[in-house]
Amino acid sequence: MIDLRRLHVLRAVDHYGSVTAAAHALHFTPSAASQQIRQLGRELGVTLLEPAGRKVRLTPSALSLLAHADAIHERWERAEIELHSEWQEAAGLLRLSAFPTALSSLLAPACARLRERHPRLQVRLREDPVHETFNLLFEGVVELGVVEMTPDNPTLGDPRFDQRPLLDDPFDLVVRADHAVAGRDRIDLIELADEDWIVPPEVVPCRAQTLAACTAAGFTPTIAHEAVEWFATGALVANGLGVALVPRMVHIPPHLPVVRVPCAGNPSRKLLTATRRGARGHPGVAAAVEMLEELAPTAVAEP
């Protein structure tokens, strides 16, 4: 009978991409993590690690084993829920992770309402980048995450995570209040082709989405300034330094002299709820997802 803890070390090496990174996440030394995998290989009679230059990599046998390991983990999540039949009510500790906009616009109000609807449920929120939310789910640090879909995320079919659509968050054009298009009900972005643009830097997913929206409209924007924080973007627009695309869920300080204009073609970003495979049926997780789905339409209502 194999030690399932060693199987989890193998899953961690695959998840984090190296023995060193996996060991750090699991609070092991790299040598201890390697030893765990070698011992697992001896138990199974196969080699799971092989040299790759100065590093090591998973063998074909290890990759084959991973498919079974992920399935075992999913079944264990489901078994734990079924075995605790008293978990019919949303109760106990529920930990949620989200990026800043989702935390402020969705998770904070959801948490407040969950406390009223499910008084025995203790919800704990934390702000994290999208990639870190997946790490926290994998490590069992959180039970539910709200993430933005990006090309760098695990795929929707990834056997480790259950990801499902929550909402489409439209991008609005944000202009200074005295701009010529400020009073429009809707705008075609091609009309702003000659404007200076304020966009996020390359490390922020919304940069690619802004550029894609402009390309779809038929032009390449002139990037005059870059800002990570949306309040900074709003301040730059308010001072007449350019125009920007801002997700509707983002709150811009009301004192800034800027207005939002919905865009033709409805460019948007997709938000998902993410759990570990097999864990979505937990009453606390189900209650939180239900609440998030209730709040989603109000979070993206037209300005």
SULPENOR-V136704 format. One record per helix or strand. SS is the DSSP state (~ for helix, > for strand). FROM is the first residue (numbers start at 1). LEN is the number of residues. If there is no record, write none. Layout:
SS_FROM_LEN + SS_FROM_LEN
This chain:
~_4_13 + ~_19_8 + ~_30_15 + >_49_4 + >_55_4 + ~_60_24 + >_92_7 + ~_100_18 + >_121_7 + ~_130_10 + >_144_5 + >_161_16 + >_187_1 + ~_189_4 + >_196_4 + ~_205_13 + >_222_5 + ~_230_9 + >_243_5 + >_258_6 + >_268_9 + ~_283_17
